Every structure is written in C-alpha cells, then in structure tokens.
Amino acid sequence: MQEIHIPPACSVRPANLSDDDALGELDRATWSPLHAVMPRPQPPYSPFFDDRHLPEDLLVAEAENEEGETGIAGYIRVVSPTPLPCNSHVRQIQGLAVADWARGRGVARTLLRAACAAARDGGANRMTLRVLGHNAPARALYEAEGFVVEGVLRGEFFLEGRYVDDVLMGRSLAP
C-alpha cells in the first residue's frame, strides 16, 4: 500500500504588502461565476492592494503545497460595512478565496473562524456577508459556522444569462 502524505494544517496571519503578487495570482486563479459578480480579470492586471483593499483588512492562510513548499493557500477580507459610528460593532466578509491545491483541507473554515475571532477581539459583536444564491458550497460552510440567512435580494445579479439571488447572512460574535 502506498503511503499518503497529509500536509499539516494551515496557519493564519495578517497580510502584508509583500503578499500583493501572490494574492493577485490567487484571486485570478480562483475567479468563478459561482461567487464573482465582476467580469473575469484581464491583463494588464492591477495590483491586488489599492486604496479600497488594504493589507490590514486581510488574513492569509499558509499551508504546505503539493511540492512540500509553504505557500498562500487562501485569504479572507473583513472590513467595516460602513464608516458610520453607529455601525462600528459590525464587520463584513468581502472576499474569501482558497487555492485549488488547498481545497478540502479546512482552509476556508480556518480562515472564517480566524476572521470571526479577530473581529471579536477588535470589538465587533456581529459578522455579516453576502453570498450568491447558487453558491451552495459557500452557503453550507457559512451555515455550518453559525451564519443564518437574514435576507434575499431576488434576481439581484444577471450572470451568465440568468438572474441570481444575493443572499445576506449574519451571525453574532458573542462567545
């Protein structure tokens, strides 16, 4: 019987500016109409980080890839949904991606849990997100992690020839 190599679990850390190229490549490689409402990125590519996408808004997962090297396995982006002081207790997930080679290893779940813990540690008591209605795998993950559907914008997007719902989900960050 052939020995199976099972890589160790991933570690999570804050993103930094030097992750720009790797995160940009990951973002382009994981683009899919299952979760993206923007068109597929085309060259010339813009930097991953810009005025609206800052390193301090991201957590990065690192894991051992097929070659035995440690690489970026995924990221999650969490921001305040508005600049309003009365909304400062809420954080919103505005991006989650996992490299193909890292799928099925718990990377998305690890990132989601780390993001909720970091938001709670930062004073938030609620986490929200938006997910496309046809993205069953993401919806199942979010539900398994305590998120509930709080609203549905029916037919909010027209993607690849059909109307797709925008599902609003949220959860408490109370321990």
N, C-alpha and C positions, 0 to 999 in steps of 0.2 A: 504494500500500500504506500502511495506517495505521500510524503509529509506536506502538510498545508501550512503555509506561512500566514499567520494572522497578525497584521500590524497592530501596534499599540493604539490605544485611544488617542483622540486628538487633544491638543492643548489650545486654549483660547487666550488671546492677548489683544490689547488695543492696537489698532492700525497705526502706521506711521507713514510719512511721505515717501519713504523708500519702497513701499508696497505698491506704488502707483502703477507701474508696468504690469506686475503680476495680477493685480486686481482688475486692471483693464482687460487683460487677456482672459481671465476667468469670466468676467462679465460678458464678453463677446462669445466665448465658447458655450456658455450656458443660456444664451438668449433663446427664447422659445415663445411661440404664441400662446402657450399654456399659461404663462404668467406675465408676459410683456405686453404693454399697450402701445409702446413706442415701436417704430419700424426697426428692423434688423440694422444694427450699426454697420456703416460702410466706411471704407478708408476715404480720406485720411482720418484716423481716429483722434479724438480729443483726449486729453489727459483724463484719467479716472477722477482725480480730485480737482475740484473747482470751487467757486465761491459758495455753491449750494451743497457740495458734497465734500465734507471736511474729514480728515483722518480721525478727529476726536469723536465723530459720530459712528464709527465702525469698530466692530470687534472682528478679529480674524482668527480662523481655526487653522492650525497647522497639524499635519499628520504625515506619516511615512507613506510615500507613493509606491508604485509597483517596482521602481528601481531601487528602493530602500533609502531614498533621499527624503528629507523633510521638506515639505512644500506647503503652500497655501491650499488648503482643502476647501475653504469656504469663507463667507463673510456674512455679517448681518449689520444692517444700518438702522439705527434708532435715533429719532430726533423728537423734539417738542413739536406737536402738530400745529401750534400757533405761537406767536410771540406774546399772547395775552397773559398777564399775570394770573388771571382767574382760571387759566388752563394749564398752569405750570406743574400741576400734580400728575399730568398725563404724559406718557411717551408713546410714540408710534413707530412701529416697524415699517420702514420704507425701502426694504430691499433685503433679500435673503437668497444666497446662491451657494451651491455646493458643486465642486468639480465632479465630472463624470466618474473619475477613478476613485472618488471618496464616497460615492453614494452607497447607501445600505450599511453604513458603518456608524450611524448615530451622530454624524456631524451636524446636521440641521437641528436635531433635538438638543445637542450640547450647546450650540450657538444660541438657540432660543432660550434655554434655561439661563445661560450666562448673561444674556441681554436683560432678562427679567430681573435677575439678581442685581446687576449693575444699576438698573433703573431704580429699583427699590432702595439700594444703598445711596443713590443720588437724590432721594427724597420723593420719588414718584410713588403713587399708590394705585396706578391704573396703566394698563398697556392696551393699545388698540392696533389694528391693522386693517388693510383692505386686501382681498384676495379675489381673483376671478372665479366666478361660479363654476366653471368647467375644470378647475384645478383640484380635482378630488384628492390627490396625494397630499397637497399642502393643507387643504381643509381638514383632512383626517389627522395630520400631525398637530395642527393648532387645537383641534378639539381634544385630542389626547393630552395636551398640555394645559387644559383648562379654559381655553377661549370658547366663547359662545357667539352665535350669530346674533347681532344686535340690529341688523337692518339689511335690506337687499335693495339695491337700485337696479330694477329690472331693465334689461336691454341697454345698459349704460354705455357699452362699447360695441362697435361693429368691427369684428376681427375675422379676417379670412372668410368673408362672405356670410357671416352670421352674427346675430346680436348675442352679447354675452353679459351676464349679470355681474355687478360689482357687489361683493359680499363684505359687509362691515362686521368685524369681530372685535371682541374685547374681553378683558379679564381683570380681576382685581390682583394687585401685587401684595396684598396683605399676607403675612406669614401664616 
